[in-house]
Amino acid sequence: MIVASNKTGQPYSFPRGGEENMYLTLKYQLDSRLMVAQWGSYDSGKCIMEYFDFANGIWSAIAKREIGPLDACYKDIEENGP
């Protein structure tokens, strides 16, 4: 997955996406470096929520937690918690 800077338009590779991160949903605010990603792991059958910081062109994982079974990923990020 590619994410572009809203200031410069420069593209950056995001660390999640593709077949290994099913149902990937992202949440962000234009004035924040935080990106929240929610995705399903086919291997574990779990829905995962992960938090990333973006600084100096680098994504850094901050925290990761299981939301519940895979079908929990059908809900919005807001419905699954902070």
N, C-alpha and C positions, 0 to 999 in steps of 0.2 A: 504494500500500500504506500502511496506517495501522499504527503501532506505539504501544502505550500504555505509560505509565510504570507500573512495578510498585508504586511508592510512592504515587502520587497518582491513577492511573487516567486522567490526561490523555492524550488522543490526539495524536500527532505524525505528520506525513506523512513517510514514508521515501522517499529519493531513487531507489529502484529498485522495479520492479514493472510489471505489465501485459505487453502483447504484446512490447515491446522487450526484456524481460528474461525469456526463457523459462526454465522449470525452476528458478525462483528458490528458493533454500534459504537460510535464515538460521541463524546460530549465535551464541549469546550466553551470558553468565553473569549472574545477577542482581546480583552484586556488582562488575560491571565496566561501564565506559562503552563498551567495544569491541563492535562488531557486525561479524560476517563475513558477507558475502553472496556466494553462488556462483550464477551465472546464465549462460545461453547466449545468444549473439548470433546471430540468424538471418542477419544481413547478412554477418558475417565467417565464420560457421561455426565459431566458437571458444567454448570454455567459459572464463569469466572468474571470478576470485576477487578481491573488493574488500573493503577494510577501512575501517570508519568509526568515528569518535569521536563520542560524543553528549554535549554539554555545553551547559547553559543553553538547552535546547530546540532546539539546532541540530545537524544531522548534518554532519560534516566528513570528506571523503574523505582517508584517510591514504596508502593504497597500492592499486595495482591490478596484477594480473598475469594473463597467459594461462595456463591450465592445460593446454590441448591442444585437440583437436577437440571438436566439439559433444557427442559421446557421452560425453566425460569428465564431463559434468554429471550423468550417471546415477549416479555414485559419490557417497558422502557427502563432506562437507567434510573430515572427518578423513582419509579415504583419499587426498584430493588434496593434502594437505600443510598446513603451518601457515598 
